[in-house]
Amino acid sequence: MKNILVPTDFSAESHHAFEVAVRLAARTHGRVLLLHAVELPETANFSTYGGPVGGSELPNSRGSEEEVYVLKLLQATKIRMHRLVAEAAALAPEVPVQHVVRAARLREAIANMFEHHAVDLVVIGAQGHSASEHFFFGSNTERLVRTAPCPVLAVKHPAGEFRVQKLLFPSDFSAEADRALPELRRLLALFPEAVLHLLCVVADARQQPAALERIAAFAQRHQLGRYEPAATAAASPSAGITAFAQEMQADLVLLPTHGRTGLSRFLQASIAENVATHAFPPVLTFQLG
């Protein structure tokens, strides 16, 4: 998690994500790439750095109102990005922050960052589906969870100093869950003070004893030390994970996902997407190879 990409639309949620990213970068001795995507009108003749392209003059009295608006928008964006960089310097002076403004749709701007930077983690602000819509609402966060080539951390609320003391790993603890161990161990090494909570969501309460046996076998198989097992019944895995995470006041939820069919229901992309946009604590998702 050395190179952390943070898309921002300057909303409260994206600001929470930015703060978490800076805290993480301080812990991992990494850096933050701060990205803002501006969708300019097709007729706009401005670069993403706030000036006209092609060496043309700044808009004068003959310039269109559209050009004046675009120039002011890009200048205001630059000021807001500089303010965030200054905030990061006050929060964690040792963390380098590079800010980038792209004249593109968000998904295109993020794809460009993946292409030109070695991004290890995306930290993105997310809103629940009942909230008013920013560009992070719904589809963009869910698309990243489903398709990003690196882990994605969705943040909805202030996380303070982001000290992870309760780490929740939901799974059905089948053989496929073993493939999540490398990422799980990396998180436990990054947050050695965390207590690991292993959760299995079942459809019927009568399945809970068997679920707890699978959790115990999983922990023994991988020699996990300090952990807390739990099995809960819910109508769906995503509903059970979301409710349990809030009840236990988890600091972080770890969810592996895989877009392909035929795998464990806990590895379906739709579950990770739902939890990422609904659960109260930050949710870290990653693709299993």
C-alpha positions as CSV (number, residue, x, y, z in Angstrom):
1,M,0.0,0.0,0.0
2,K,2.8,2.4,-1.0
3,N,0.9,4.3,-3.7
4,I,-2.6,5.2,-2.6
5,L,-5.0,6.8,-5.1
6,V,-7.7,9.0,-3.8
7,P,-10.4,10.3,-6.2
8,T,-12.1,13.4,-4.8
9,D,-15.2,15.4,-5.7
10,F,-14.6,17.6,-2.6
11,S,-17.6,16.1,-0.9
12,A,-17.6,15.2,2.8
13,E,-17.3,11.5,2.0
14,S,-14.3,12.0,-0.3
15,H,-12.7,14.1,2.4
16,H,-13.1,11.3,4.9
17,A,-11.4,9.0,2.4
18,F,-8.6,11.4,1.9
19,E,-7.9,11.6,5.6
20,V,-7.9,7.8,5.9
21,A,-5.5,7.6,2.9
22,V,-3.1,10.0,4.5
23,R,-3.2,8.0,7.8
24,L,-2.5,4.8,5.9
25,A,0.3,6.3,3.9
26,A,2.0,7.5,7.1
27,R,1.7,3.9,8.5
28,T,3.1,2.3,5.3
29,H,5.6,5.0,4.4
30,G,3.8,5.6,1.2
31,R,2.4,8.5,-0.8
32,V,-1.0,9.8,-1.8
33,L,-2.1,10.5,-5.4
34,L,-5.1,12.9,-5.2
35,L,-7.2,12.9,-8.3
36,H,-10.1,15.2,-9.4
37,A,-11.9,14.6,-12.7
38,V,-13.5,17.6,-14.4
39,E,-15.9,17.0,-17.3
40,L,-15.3,20.0,-19.5
41,P,-17.6,21.0,-22.4
42,E,-16.4,19.5,-25.7
43,T,-15.9,23.0,-27.0
44,A,-13.6,24.1,-24.1
45,N,-10.1,25.0,-25.2
46,F,-8.4,24.5,-21.8
47,S,-5.8,22.1,-20.4
48,T,-6.3,20.3,-17.1
49,Y,-3.8,22.7,-15.5
50,G,-6.1,25.7,-15.7
51,G,-4.8,27.4,-18.8
52,P,-5.6,27.6,-22.5
53,V,-4.1,25.0,-24.8
54,G,-2.1,25.8,-27.9
55,G,-0.6,28.9,-26.4
56,S,-3.7,31.0,-27.1
57,E,-4.5,34.2,-25.1
58,L,-6.7,34.1,-22.0
59,P,-10.3,34.8,-22.7
60,N,-10.9,38.5,-23.3
61,S,-14.0,40.5,-24.0
62,R,-14.5,38.5,-27.1
63,G,-14.2,35.2,-25.3
64,S,-17.3,33.2,-24.7
65,E,-19.0,33.0,-21.3
66,E,-18.3,29.2,-21.5
67,E,-14.5,29.8,-21.6
68,V,-14.6,32.2,-18.7
69,Y,-16.6,29.7,-16.7
70,V,-14.2,26.9,-17.5
71,L,-11.2,29.0,-16.6
72,K,-12.7,29.9,-13.2
73,L,-13.7,26.3,-12.6
74,L,-10.2,25.0,-13.2
75,Q,-8.6,27.8,-11.1
76,A,-11.0,27.1,-8.2
77,T,-10.3,23.4,-8.5
78,K,-6.5,24.0,-8.3
79,I,-7.1,26.1,-5.1
80,R,-9.2,23.4,-3.5
81,M,-6.5,20.7,-4.3
82,H,-3.8,22.9,-2.8
83,R,-5.9,23.2,0.4
84,L,-6.1,19.5,0.6
85,V,-2.4,19.1,0.1
86,A,-1.9,21.7,2.9
87,E,-4.2,19.7,5.2
88,A,-2.2,16.5,4.5
89,A,1.0,18.3,5.4
90,A,-0.5,19.4,8.7
91,L,-1.8,15.9,9.4
92,A,1.2,13.9,8.4
93,P,4.2,16.0,7.2
94,E,6.1,13.0,6.1
95,V,3.5,11.8,3.5
96,P,4.1,13.2,0.0
97,V,0.9,14.2,-1.8
98,Q,0.7,14.6,-5.6
99,H,-2.4,16.2,-6.9
100,V,-3.7,15.5,-10.5
101,V,-6.6,17.2,-12.3
102,R,-7.9,15.3,-15.4
103,A,-10.4,16.6,-18.0
104,A,-12.3,13.4,-18.3
105,R,-15.0,11.3,-16.9
106,L,-14.1,9.7,-13.5
107,R,-13.8,6.2,-14.8
108,E,-11.5,7.4,-17.6
109,A,-9.4,9.5,-15.2
110,I,-9.0,6.5,-12.8
111,A,-8.1,4.2,-15.7
112,N,-5.4,6.7,-16.8
113,M,-4.0,6.7,-13.3
114,F,-3.8,2.9,-13.3
115,E,-2.0,3.0,-16.6
116,H,0.6,5.6,-15.6
117,H,1.1,5.0,-11.9
118,A,1.8,1.9,-9.9
119,V,-1.4,2.2,-7.8
120,D,-1.5,-0.3,-4.8
121,L,-4.7,0.9,-3.3
122,V,-7.7,3.1,-4.1
123,V,-9.4,4.9,-1.2
124,I,-12.7,6.3,-2.3
125,G,-15.6,8.1,-0.6
126,A,-18.9,6.2,-0.7
127,Q,-22.5,7.0,0.1
128,G,-25.3,4.8,0.9
129,H,-28.1,4.5,-1.6
130,S,-30.4,6.6,0.4
131,A,-28.1,9.6,0.2
132,S,-28.0,12.4,-2.3
133,E,-25.9,11.7,-5.3
134,H,-22.3,12.7,-5.8
135,F,-20.2,11.1,-8.6
136,F,-19.2,8.4,-6.1
137,F,-22.8,7.4,-5.4
138,G,-23.6,3.8,-6.3
139,S,-22.2,2.9,-9.7
140,N,-18.7,4.4,-9.5
141,T,-17.8,2.8,-6.2
142,E,-19.4,-0.5,-7.1
143,R,-17.6,-0.5,-10.5
144,L,-14.3,0.0,-8.8
145,V,-15.0,-2.8,-6.3
146,R,-15.8,-5.1,-9.2
147,T,-13.1,-4.2,-11.7
148,A,-10.1,-2.4,-10.0
149,P,-6.8,-4.2,-10.4
150,C,-5.9,-3.4,-6.8
151,P,-7.7,-3.4,-3.5
152,V,-10.4,-0.7,-3.0
153,L,-11.1,0.9,0.4
154,A,-14.6,2.5,0.6
155,V,-15.0,5.1,3.3
156,K,-18.4,6.7,4.3
157,H,-17.8,8.3,7.7
158,P,-15.0,10.0,9.6
159,A,-12.5,7.4,10.8
160,G,-10.4,9.6,13.2
161,E,-6.8,8.3,13.3
162,F,-7.9,5.1,11.6
163,R,-6.6,2.8,14.3
164,V,-7.9,-0.6,13.4
165,Q,-8.6,-2.5,16.6
166,K,-11.5,-4.6,15.4
167,L,-10.9,-6.2,12.0
168,L,-13.9,-8.2,10.6
169,F,-13.4,-10.9,8.0
170,P,-16.7,-12.4,6.8
171,S,-16.5,-15.7,4.9
172,D,-18.2,-19.1,4.5
173,F,-14.7,-20.5,5.4
174,S,-14.7,-23.0,2.5
175,A,-11.5,-24.0,0.8
176,E,-11.8,-20.9,-1.4
177,A,-11.5,-18.6,1.6
178,D,-7.9,-19.8,2.0
179,R,-7.0,-17.7,-1.0
180,A,-7.7,-14.6,1.0
181,L,-5.0,-15.4,3.6
182,P,-2.2,-13.3,2.1
183,E,-4.2,-10.1,2.2
184,L,-5.5,-10.9,5.6
185,R,-2.0,-11.5,7.0
186,R,-0.9,-8.2,5.4
187,L,-3.6,-6.3,7.3
188,L,-2.8,-8.0,10.5
189,A,0.8,-7.1,10.1
190,L,-0.1,-3.5,9.3
191,F,-2.4,-3.3,12.3
192,P,-0.8,-5.7,14.9
193,E,-3.1,-4.3,17.7
194,A,-6.2,-5.5,15.9
195,V,-8.4,-8.3,17.1
196,L,-9.5,-10.5,14.2
197,H,-13.3,-11.3,14.1
198,L,-14.2,-14.2,11.9
199,L,-17.9,-14.1,10.8
200,C,-20.0,-16.6,9.0
201,V,-23.5,-15.6,7.8
202,V,-25.9,-18.5,7.4
203,A,-29.5,-18.6,6.2
204,D,-30.8,-20.5,9.2
205,A,-29.9,-20.4,12.9
206,R,-29.7,-24.2,12.9
207,Q,-26.6,-23.9,10.6
208,Q,-24.7,-21.8,13.2
209,P,-22.9,-24.7,15.0
210,A,-21.5,-26.1,11.7
211,A,-20.4,-22.6,10.7
212,L,-18.5,-22.2,14.0
213,E,-16.8,-25.5,13.4
214,R,-15.7,-24.3,9.9
215,I,-14.3,-21.1,11.5
216,A,-12.4,-23.1,14.1
217,A,-10.9,-25.3,11.4
218,F,-10.0,-22.3,9.3
219,A,-8.2,-20.6,12.2
220,Q,-6.4,-23.9,13.1
221,R,-5.4,-24.5,9.5
222,H,-3.7,-21.1,9.2
223,Q,-2.5,-20.9,12.8
224,L,-4.4,-17.7,13.6
225,G,-3.8,-16.6,17.1
226,R,-6.1,-14.0,18.6
227,Y,-9.5,-14.2,17.0
228,E,-13.2,-14.0,17.8
229,P,-15.6,-16.4,16.0
230,A,-19.2,-15.5,15.2
231,A,-22.0,-17.0,13.2
232,T,-25.2,-15.1,12.5
233,A,-28.4,-15.9,10.6
234,A,-29.6,-13.4,8.0
235,A,-31.6,-13.2,4.8
236,S,-28.5,-12.6,2.8
237,P,-24.7,-12.4,3.4
238,S,-24.5,-8.7,2.7
239,A,-27.4,-7.9,5.1
240,G,-25.8,-10.1,7.8
241,I,-22.3,-8.6,7.3
242,T,-23.6,-5.0,7.3
243,A,-25.7,-5.5,10.5
244,F,-23.0,-7.4,12.4
245,A,-20.3,-4.9,11.4
246,Q,-22.3,-2.0,12.9
247,E,-23.3,-4.0,16.0
248,M,-19.7,-4.9,16.9
249,Q,-18.5,-1.4,15.8
250,A,-15.9,-2.8,13.5
251,D,-13.0,-0.5,12.4
252,L,-12.5,-2.3,9.1
253,V,-14.2,-5.0,7.1
254,L,-12.1,-7.1,4.7
255,L,-14.0,-8.7,1.8
256,P,-12.4,-10.7,-1.1
257,T,-14.4,-10.8,-4.3
258,H,-14.4,-12.4,-7.6
259,G,-16.6,-11.4,-10.6
260,R,-16.7,-14.9,-12.1
261,T,-19.6,-17.3,-11.4
262,G,-19.4,-20.7,-9.9
263,L,-17.6,-19.6,-6.8
264,S,-18.6,-19.4,-3.2
265,R,-21.5,-16.9,-2.6
266,F,-19.2,-15.0,-0.3
267,L,-16.9,-14.2,-3.3
268,Q,-19.6,-12.8,-5.5
269,A,-18.9,-9.2,-6.6
270,S,-22.4,-8.1,-5.8
271,I,-21.9,-8.9,-2.0
272,A,-18.8,-6.8,-1.8
273,E,-20.4,-4.0,-3.7
274,N,-23.5,-4.0,-1.4
275,V,-21.4,-4.1,1.7
276,A,-19.0,-1.4,0.5
277,T,-21.9,1.0,-0.1
278,H,-24.0,0.1,2.9
279,A,-21.8,-1.0,5.9
280,F,-20.9,1.8,8.4
281,P,-17.2,1.1,8.8
282,P,-14.6,1.3,6.0
283,V,-14.7,-1.8,3.7
284,L,-11.6,-3.1,2.0
285,T,-12.3,-5.3,-1.0
286,F,-9.8,-7.0,-3.2
287,Q,-10.0,-9.4,-6.2
288,L,-8.9,-13.0,-5.8
289,G,-6.7,-14.0,-8.8
